Amino acid sequence: MGNEMNELRYLDLKNALCEKIYEGIYKDGKKIPSERQLSTDYEVSRITVRKTLELMEKENLIVREVGNGTRVTLKNYGNENPLDVVALTAPSRNPFFANFIAEFQKQAWKKNTLLLYVEVPERATLEDCLYRLYTRNIRNVVVWQDDQTVDREKLLRLRSIGMNMVFFDADDALPYADAVFLDNVDAVKSLLKSVEFPGENYLYVGWDNRSISNVRKREAAFTENCPDGGVVRIPWRRDRKIEEESVKRVKEEIQKMPQGMIVCGAGEIAQRISESLWEMMSQEKKYIIGTIDDFDGSDRYPVKVCVQNLRESARKIYQRLEEQSELGSGWKAESYLIRGEIIK
């Protein structure tokens, strides 16, 4: 019983010190308070402080120098975490992400891993949500960033105190987390090659939120391959709703084209255009829509669809979590492009 109580004291003090590291109060390379000061601040014995610091030193969180105090050392290593529980976090849940959750659940089930879904509260930062999971002893996370920004410094702090992370559908967290996402360049090229029009009349319709990595990458791939093609940016909303005014703008641009292909950067955009402009497009019979990601009812319209291989994405994400746990200091963050497939 005594040993168990001591272990709890060590853990409580370690968590308190890790919180200071995460918050940036104890900075990388800077000294933390002396053993005597920590003993006073946290109302624990010097023995408890000393033992806690020994544990943190073994985990490479600190370096103790005789006569020169104790310094924080942030490390970009993989952490030896058991994969009995993995949390999957996102700021929202839409049909695309629901399909990914289903695939990742299958992967987790095969590996005897419990999967938890956590929606990031609207006013919380992504990193604070991850830290909350850390305090609940959940140390393996898969992140769908969507439109949230990332604080790389805080991601480094999270990794240093013991969090393993893989980001899906974005590479903004490199070099502190692995990234697994669609090969956007190949997806756009595949759509363009799926249909050829004389005169090469192409229009790209995508979101205007260029802080989202796949929004930037898809538009860039289109403009590189179709330098004379037009571009319409739709105001971004997290719920993916598109106002009538945006549809009118797209219609005006389409009517300037004698014939051609409308490439959509997301299934929600393709769905709104198909449903709203189908009457005009079907009468003319000289337009076709290409889209990255499918949507309900796409088989009713002249649409070419590039779907993501979510099964392969889920497999690669779990593999990277395993490697982070196994490789330790030998781990380095990498990005993995998963090719899509034209299905229609």
N, C-alpha and C positions, 0 to 999 in steps of 0.2 A: 504493500500500500504506500509506503514511504517513497519508494522509487518512482511509482506512478505519479505521485504528487509532485515530485521533483521534475519529472519529465514535462508535466503540464506547465510548471513554472517556467522552464526553459522555453517551451513552445510559445507561451504567452508573451514572454519578453522578446523572443525572436520576431514574432508577428508585429509587435509594437515598433521594433527597430526597422523592420521591413516596410512598414507603413511610412516611416520617416524617409526611407530611401525612395519609395515610390513617389511621395509628394515632393521630392527634391529638396527636402530640408537637410538631409545628409547627402551631399553631392559626391559625384565620382572624383576620387583622388583626394578628397578632403577628410580631415579628421572628424571622428565622432567624439562625443564626450568621454572623459576618463571613466574607468571602472567605478571609482568612488562617486563620481557625479551621476552615473547611470543607476548606481545602487540607491542613491538619494532620490533621484527623479522618479524611479519606478517602485520605490519602497520594497526592494528585494535585497537579499544578502549579496555580499561581494562574491561568494561562492557561486550563486546562481548567475550573476553577471559573467563571471569568468567562464563557466561552463557553456553558457549561451554563446559567447564570443568564440569559443573553441569550435562549436558546431557551425557557426557562420563562416569561420575560416576554412573549415573542411569543404564547405560548399562554394568556396572562392568568392564569397560576398565581401569579405574584408581581408585586410592584411594587417597583422599586428607586428609592429617593429619595436624591439626592446629599446626603451628609453626615448622612443619617438611617437608613441601613441598608436592608435588604430585608425586605418584609413579605409574608406569605401572603395571597392573595385567593381565597377560594372562590367559584366562579361556577356558577350554575344554567343553563348554556348547552347547546345541542346541540354535539356534537363532529364535526369533519370526518373521519369514519372511513370507509374503503372497506368496502363490504359484500361482500367476497369470502368472509368467514367469519362465521357467526352461531352463538352457543352458546345452547342451550335448556336451562335448568336447572330441577330440581325435587327435592323431598326424597324422592319415591317415584314409582313408575310404576303406574298402574292402567288399566283398560280405557278410561275416559273420556279420560285424558290421552294414552293411546296413539293414540286416534282423532285427537286434536288434533295430535300429532306428525306423523301421516300427512298431514294437510291442510297443515301448515306446510312439510313436506318438499316437497310439490308446488309451493307458492309459491316456496320457495327455489330449486328446480330451474329454474323458469321464469326466475328472475332470475340464474341462473348463480352461485348462492351455495352454499358448502359449509355444511351444517348439522351441528353437533356436539351430541350429547346428553350432559349431565353431571348425574349424580345427586349432590345435596348430601350429603356424609357425615353420618351421624346426629349426631355430636358437634360438627360445624362449624356456625358461623353462616352464614346466607345471604350476608351481606356479605363474610365472609372467603373464601367459595367464589368469589364474583365477583372479589374482589381477586386470588385465585390465577389466575383466567383472565386478568386484566389483565396479570399478570407474564408470561404466555405470549403476550402481544401479541394477545389476543382482546378486542376493545373493543366488540362489539355483542352484547347478550344479551337473550333473552326469558325471563322468570321466571314459573314457576308456583309461587306461594308456598305453596299448600295451607295447612298449619297452622303454618307458621313465622312468627315475629314479624319485624318489620323495624326497623332502627335508621336513622331518617331522616337523622340527622347523618352517619352513615357513607355513606349513599347519596349525600348531597351531596358528600362528599369523593371518592367514586368518580367522580361526574360531573365534578367539577372537574379530576381528573387525566386524564380522557379517555374515560370509559365512557358509552356510550349504552345505555339500558335501556327496555324496555316490559314491564309486568306484565300477565299474562293471568289473568282470573277473580278479580281483586281490585283495589282502589283504595287500598290502604294506603300505597303508595309516593309518592302525590301529595304535593307538587308536583315531585318530583325524577325521576319517571318517568311516562310515559304509561300509562294503564290501559285495557284492552279487556276487557269482561266482559258477561255476559248481562244483559239488562234484567229483573232479578228481579221487579220490581213488575208489569210486563206479563205475565211468565210465570205468576205466581200468579193474576192476574186472569183470564187466558185459561183456566187450568184450572178456576177457579170458574165461569166462564161456560159452559164446555163441557157441563155437566150441571146441571140445576136440580132440587132436591128440595123438596117442600112442607115448610114448617117450618124450612128452611135449617139442617139439621143437618150441621155440618162439624167435622172433627177434623184438626189439623195434627200431623204427626210429623216431627221434625227432630233434628239433632245438638245436643248441649248445649255445644259449644265455641264460645262467642260471640265469641271473638277472631278467628274466621274471618269475613271480611266478608260472603260470600254466605250463611252460616248466619244472621247477624243480619238481613240484608236480606230473606231469604225469609220468616222468621218474622214480621218486622215488617209485611211486605206482607199476610200472612194475617190477623194480628190487626187491622190497619186495616180490611180489607174484611169480616172476620167477627168483630166484637167479642164475639159470644156463643159463638164456637167454642172448642172445647177445644184444649189444646196438650200434647203429650207430648214430652219431650226425651230422646233416646237418648244414652247415654255415648259420647263420641267415641273412636274408635281410628283410627290412621292406616291400618291394613289394612282398615277399614270392617266388621269383624266385629261382629255384634250378638248379645248374650247372650240366652239363653232368658228370663231374668227381664224383660228389656225387652219381649220379645214378649208376655208375660203381661200387662204393664201396658197395652200397646196394646189387647189383646183385651178387657180389663176396660172400657176407655173406649169401645170400639166397641159393646159390649153395652149400654151406657147409651143408645145412640142407636137410636130406632125405625127409622130409615133414614138414609142420608146418604152423604157423600163423605169419604174419608180422603185428605188432601193430604200427600204426602211430599216432604221437602226434598231428597231425593237418590235416585237410582235404586237404590242398594244397600239403602236402607231399604224402598223399595217392593217390591223383590224378596223380602226376608226376610219381610215381612208377607204378601205374596201366597202364598208357598210354605207358610208356617206356618199361616195362617188361612183358606186357600182353602176347606177343607171347610165351615167354619162359614159363610163368606160366600156360598158357592154354594147352600147349603141355604136360607138366608134370602132370597137374591136381591134384596136391597134396599140393598146397599152397592156402591160403586164406588171405585176408587183413582185418584188423580191424582198424577203425579210429574213432577218436573223431572229430566230425563236418563233415557234408556232403560236397559233391562237385558235380558240374555239370557233368552228365554222369555216376554217380556211379552205376546206374542200369545196365550198360553194363559189369560190372566186378564182380568177386566173392568177394564182399566187405560186411563186417558187419559194420554198422554205428551207433555210439552213438550220438544222436542229443541233443542239449541243449534245455531246456524248456524256450525259450526266453519270452514267454508270462508271465510265473510265475516270471521270473527274473524282468521283467518290472514292474509287479504288486508290488513285494516286494521292489524294489527301490523307487517307488513313495510312498509307505507306510512309508518307513524310512524317506524320506524327510518330510512327514507330521508329523511324531513323533518328528523329530528334532525341528520342528517349535513349536509343542505343549508342549513338555516336558521341554524345557529350561534347567535349571541346573540339572534336573532329567534324562537327556539323557546320555547314555553311548554308545560308538561305539560297534557294534557287527558284527560278520561275519555270513553270511547265505549261507549254501550250498544248491544248487538246483540240484536235481537228474536229470540225463539225461535219455534217453530212447533208447533202441536198436530197430531200425526200419527196418533193413534188415538182 
